[in-house]
Amino acid sequence: MEDELLREEIDSFIANDSLLGKFYRDEKGHFFEDLTGEVRSDLRHLSEEKLFEYVTKCITKNSYEFWGERSDLADEYLAELNKSFESEDTYTANFSEEFYIETIKLIIQGGKWFEAFDIVEVDPSSEYQVIFRE
């Protein structure tokens, strides 16, 4: 949890290169073109207001899918994201410790950060368990 890069991945509300980038998409892909960084051509006909509504709807849907049964964590993420949109200054996210723990688990299990690692449940009642394998 103390890995600054991993925390920045979660805390940063940048549409391309953070956890938010995972949610900034629909069934056709990311909302921005890879080469130009412009809004995808099939979305350019939308007014700014309609585009914002559509993107917000997709981010919300994708957040709930990412956190699955933990909708409370999706709610926490979306609340912080909304605060960042409303802030006129650079916003610093304020997530709970449980949020970080569960989100880091999901990121690791997704394979983006620590591909050689996996999350395993440890049975504290057992005297001996292998928790590291080569």
Disulfide bonds with the S-S distance in Angstrom:
none
